[in-house]
Amino acid sequence: MDPVEALERIAFLLERQGAVTYRVQAFRTAATVIAAMSPDEVRRRTLDGSLGRVRGLGPKTTLVVEEALAGVRPAYLAHLAEEAGGPLVEGERGQRLRRALRGDCHLHSDWSDGGSPVEAMARAARDLGHAWCVLTDHSPRLTVARGLTAERLRRQLALVAEVNRTLAPFRLLTGIECDILDDGTLDQEPELLDELDVVVASVHSKLRMDRAPMTRRLLAAVRNPLVDVLGHCTGRQITGKLRPESQFDAAEVFAACAEHGTAVEINCRPDRFDPPRRLLRRALEAGTLFAIDSDAHAPGQLDWQIYGCARAEECGVPAGRIVNTWTERQVATWTRTGRTPRRAFGPS
């Protein structure tokens, strides 16, 4: 087995499992180090016992390389595949919708609070079968997540163009997860937002704002023609450091989403599962579009989309109303003109 592939697969499975970042980075760093060495040097160092002294390698990662070069499946990879490589949901739950997905509208790179380079995220999405995905690093107000200033975002657009030349026909769309400010305005230059393919707007501050001002805040955002997706609408956290749902008039907000063609995100992160099913059903009744998004901060987390697919199927969301089932061209048409494919509101 190729040692780089073994190290990267271990990292992917750890991310999929939700492992802490430092555990994952040890294997991703080792994969980068080994990939930069010639095969002859790797074998020589393995034979003379000096591989473990190379900067960026440790006892565990060195053992993985040695076992891979010996022609056996690394024991740690075999253990992890058995522990974390199986289905994330039981049976056929969500599988029909997952097969219909062509892309992912919400993922992060190491330009903000993600853990991997842009190209690594794009390659992982492609390898999972996607035809496109949207890079949505944070906007500047979220300093704790290294949000992108206008200048950094413009530099990122040039990088996205390079990645698309490398990975064609796979397409990485330009985007942002833009903070919804207290008054409902957006945390980035409007002219720059207008250049992007997809804008996900989310609340990350003052999540316990009173119901009436929070409703006004969300209404201002979803009515903004620059906004395409309302991200994790309640802001809740259901594992780890718990956080209750933000309070707002769901009927009014979802009606505005339907009227203005703003998709409601079905956030797939296991610590969010946002919106809860009762609100997902209310959005469905209101006639909104949906985006089933991994909100991935690492390649392995892209696999979390199946959670959102299962929840959407449970609530009866038709595939045609899920923007991730559309082609890249259909998504671009929707975000530019508001026009949706004919099947969007036809029979499921």
C-alpha positions in Angstrom: 0.0 0.0 0.0 1.3 3.5 -0.8 2.4 5.0 2.5 1.0 8.5 1.6 -2.4 7.0 0.8 -2.4 5.1 4.1 -1.5 8.2 6.1 -4.1 10.3 4.3 -6.8 7.7 4.7 -6.1 7.5 8.5 -6.5 11.3 8.7 -9.7 11.2 6.7 -11.2 8.5 9.0 -10.2 10.4 12.1 -11.8 13.6 10.7 -15.0 11.6 9.8 -15.0 10.4 13.4 -14.7 13.9 14.8 -11.2 13.4 16.3 -9.4 16.4 17.8 -7.3 18.4 15.3 -3.8 17.5 16.7 -4.4 13.8 16.2 -5.4 14.4 12.6 -2.6 16.8 11.8 0.0 14.3 12.9 -1.0 12.1 10.0 -1.6 14.8 7.4 1.8 16.3 8.3 3.5 12.9 7.9 1.8 12.4 4.5 3.1 15.8 3.3 6.6 14.9 4.5 6.7 11.5 2.9 5.2 12.8 -0.4 8.1 15.3 -0.5 10.7 12.6 -0.3 11.8 10.3 -3.1 10.6 6.7 -2.9 14.3 5.6 -2.7 15.0 7.9 0.3 11.9 6.6 2.1 13.0 3.0 1.6 16.6 3.7 2.5 15.6 5.5 5.7 13.1 2.7 6.6 15.9 0.1 6.2 18.5 2.0 8.2 16.1 3.0 10.9 16.4 6.8 10.4 12.9 7.4 9.1 11.6 8.2 12.6 14.2 10.9 13.0 12.8 12.9 10.1 11.1 16.1 11.2 7.3 15.7 11.0 7.2 12.0 11.7 6.6 10.2 15.0 6.5 6.6 16.2 2.9 6.0 15.0 3.3 7.6 11.6 6.6 5.9 11.1 5.1 2.5 11.8 2.4 3.2 9.3 5.0 3.9 6.6 7.0 0.9 7.5 4.1 -1.5 7.4 2.8 0.0 4.1 6.2 -0.4 2.5 6.4 -4.0 3.8 3.3 -4.8 1.8 0.8 -5.1 4.6 -2.1 -3.0 5.5 -1.0 -0.8 8.5 -2.5 -2.1 11.7 -3.7 1.3 12.8 -5.5 1.9 9.5 -7.2 -1.5 9.8 -8.3 -0.8 13.3 -9.6 2.7 12.4 -11.4 1.4 9.3 -13.3 -1.1 11.4 -14.0 1.4 14.1 -14.9 4.5 12.0 -15.1 3.4 8.4 -18.6 1.9 8.4 -21.9 3.6 7.6 -22.6 6.8 9.6 -26.4 6.0 9.5 -28.3 2.8 9.7 -29.5 0.9 6.7 -30.7 2.9 3.7 -31.6 6.1 5.7 -30.6 9.1 3.5 -28.9 7.0 0.8 -31.4 7.9 -2.0 -30.8 11.6 -1.4 -27.1 11.2 -0.9 -26.8 9.6 -4.3 -28.7 12.5 -5.8 -26.3 15.2 -4.4 -23.9 16.8 -6.8 -22.2 19.2 -4.5 -21.8 20.9 -1.1 -22.5 24.6 -0.4 -20.6 25.1 2.8 -17.1 24.1 3.6 -14.0 25.7 5.2 -10.3 25.7 4.5 -7.2 26.7 6.4 -7.7 30.2 5.1 -10.1 30.6 8.1 -10.8 28.0 10.8 -10.5 24.8 8.6 -7.6 22.5 9.0 -6.7 21.7 5.4 -5.6 23.6 2.3 -8.2 24.7 -0.3 -7.1 22.1 -2.9 -7.2 19.3 -0.4 -10.8 20.1 0.5 -11.7 20.3 -3.2 -10.0 17.0 -4.0 -11.7 15.2 -1.1 -15.1 16.5 -2.3 -14.3 15.3 -5.9 -13.2 11.9 -4.6 -16.5 11.6 -2.7 -18.3 11.9 -6.1 -19.2 15.6 -6.1 -19.1 17.6 -9.4 -18.8 20.9 -7.5 -18.5 22.4 -4.1 -18.5 25.9 -2.6 -15.6 27.3 -0.6 -17.2 29.3 2.2 -14.5 30.6 4.6 -15.6 33.1 7.3 -16.0 36.8 6.9 -13.8 39.3 8.8 -15.9 39.9 12.0 -15.3 36.3 13.2 -11.7 37.0 14.2 -11.6 33.8 16.3 -12.0 31.9 13.0 -9.5 34.1 11.1 -12.2 35.5 9.0 -11.2 36.8 5.6 -10.8 40.5 5.0 -11.8 41.8 1.6 -8.1 41.8 0.5 -7.6 38.1 1.7 -10.8 37.1 0.0 -9.7 38.6 -3.3 -6.5 36.6 -3.0 -8.5 33.5 -2.4 -10.5 34.0 -5.6 -7.2 33.8 -7.5 -6.4 30.6 -5.8 -9.8 29.1 -6.5 -9.2 29.8 -10.2 -5.9 27.9 -10.0 -7.5 24.9 -8.3 -10.2 24.8 -11.0 -7.5 24.6 -13.7 -5.9 21.7 -11.8 -9.1 19.7 -11.0 -11.3 20.3 -14.0 -13.9 19.2 -14.8 -14.6 19.3 -11.1 -15.6 22.9 -10.2 -14.8 24.8 -7.0 -17.3 27.7 -6.7 -16.4 30.9 -4.9 -18.2 31.7 -1.8 -18.2 32.9 1.8 -20.0 32.2 5.1 -20.9 35.8 5.9 -21.8 37.0 9.3 -25.2 38.5 9.7 -24.5 41.6 11.8 -26.8 42.8 14.6 -29.0 44.9 12.3 -29.2 42.2 9.6 -26.5 43.7 7.3 -23.7 41.6 6.0 -20.1 41.5 7.1 -18.4 42.1 3.8 -18.2 44.6 0.9 -21.4 44.3 -1.1 -19.5 44.6 -4.4 -17.3 41.7 -3.4 -20.2 39.6 -2.3 -21.7 40.2 -5.7 -18.7 38.7 -7.4 -19.1 35.4 -5.5 -20.9 32.3 -6.8 -22.7 31.5 -3.5 -23.2 33.5 -0.2 -24.1 31.6 2.9 -25.3 34.0 5.6 -25.1 33.0 9.3 -25.5 34.4 12.8 -22.4 33.9 15.0 -22.9 36.6 17.6 -25.6 37.7 20.1 -27.3 34.4 19.5 -29.6 35.0 22.6 -31.0 38.2 21.2 -34.7 38.7 22.0 -37.1 37.1 19.6 -38.4 40.2 17.9 -35.0 41.8 17.0 -33.6 38.4 16.0 -36.5 38.0 13.6 -35.8 41.4 12.1 -32.2 40.5 11.8 -32.8 37.3 9.9 -35.5 38.8 7.7 -33.1 41.6 6.6 -30.6 38.9 5.7 -32.8 36.5 3.8 -34.4 39.3 1.9 -31.0 40.6 0.8 -30.5 39.7 -2.9 -26.8 38.9 -2.2 -27.8 36.1 0.2 -28.3 32.6 -1.3 -28.4 30.3 1.8 -29.4 30.9 5.4 -26.8 29.0 7.4 -27.6 26.9 10.6 -30.6 29.1 11.4 -31.0 28.4 15.1 -27.3 28.4 16.0 -27.8 25.6 18.4 -25.1 23.3 19.8 -26.3 19.8 20.9 -23.0 18.2 21.9 -19.9 19.5 23.7 -20.4 23.0 24.9 -24.2 23.1 24.6 -26.0 26.2 23.2 -29.8 26.6 23.0 -31.7 27.6 19.9 -31.9 31.3 19.0 -35.5 32.5 19.2 -37.2 34.0 16.1 -40.5 33.9 14.3 -39.9 30.8 12.1 -43.1 31.2 10.1 -42.1 34.7 9.1 -38.5 34.0 8.4 -39.2 30.9 6.3 -42.0 32.7 4.4 -39.4 35.3 3.5 -36.9 32.6 2.4 -39.5 31.1 0.1 -40.5 34.5 -1.3 -36.9 35.6 -2.0 -35.5 32.3 -3.1 -33.1 31.9 -0.2 -32.4 28.3 0.7 -32.6 27.1 4.2 -29.5 25.1 5.2 -29.8 21.6 6.6 -26.5 21.7 8.5 -25.0 18.2 8.8 -22.5 18.7 11.6 -23.3 16.2 14.4 -22.9 19.0 17.0 -25.5 21.1 15.2 -28.1 19.1 13.2 -29.7 22.5 12.5 -32.5 23.2 12.0 -34.3 20.7 14.3 -36.9 18.5 12.6 -39.9 20.6 13.7 -38.4 23.7 12.0 -37.3 21.7 9.0 -40.9 20.6 8.5 -42.1 24.2 8.9 -39.6 25.4 6.2 -40.9 22.6 4.0 -44.5 23.7 4.5 -43.4 27.3 3.8 -42.1 26.3 0.3 -38.4 27.0 0.8 -35.5 25.7 -1.1 -32.9 23.7 0.9 -29.1 23.2 1.0 -27.8 20.0 2.6 -24.3 21.2 3.8 -21.5 19.4 5.6 -20.1 22.7 7.1 -16.9 20.6 6.9 -13.7 22.0 8.4 -11.6 19.0 7.3 -11.8 16.5 4.4 -13.2 13.7 6.4 -16.1 15.8 7.6 -17.4 16.2 4.0 -18.8 12.7 4.5 -21.2 14.1 7.2 -23.7 15.0 4.4 -25.4 11.7 4.9 -26.7 12.9 8.3 -28.5 15.8 6.6 -29.8 13.5 3.8 -31.3 11.2 6.4 -33.0 14.1 8.2 -34.3 15.5 4.9 -35.8 12.2 3.9 -37.4 11.7 7.3 -39.2 15.1 6.9 -40.2 14.5 3.3 -38.0 17.1 1.5 -38.2 16.5 -2.3 -34.9 16.1 -4.0 -35.7 18.8 -6.5 -35.9 21.5 -3.8 -32.4 20.7 -2.6 -30.0 22.9 -4.4 -27.1 20.4 -4.0 -28.9 18.1 -6.4 -28.6 20.7 -9.2 -25.8 21.0 -11.7 -23.2 23.7 -11.3 -24.8 25.7 -14.1 -28.2 25.5 -12.5 -26.8 26.7 -9.2 -25.1 29.6 -10.9 -28.4 30.5 -12.7 -30.3 30.4 -9.4 -27.8 32.6 -7.5 -27.5 35.1 -10.3 -31.1 35.3 -11.5 -33.3 33.6 -8.9 -34.5 31.1 -11.5 -34.7 27.5 -10.4 -34.9 24.3 -12.4 -38.4 23.3 -13.5 -38.2 20.2 -11.3 -37.5 22.2 -8.2 -41.2 22.5 -7.3 -42.5 19.6 -9.3 -43.1 16.1 -8.1 -40.4 14.6 -5.8 
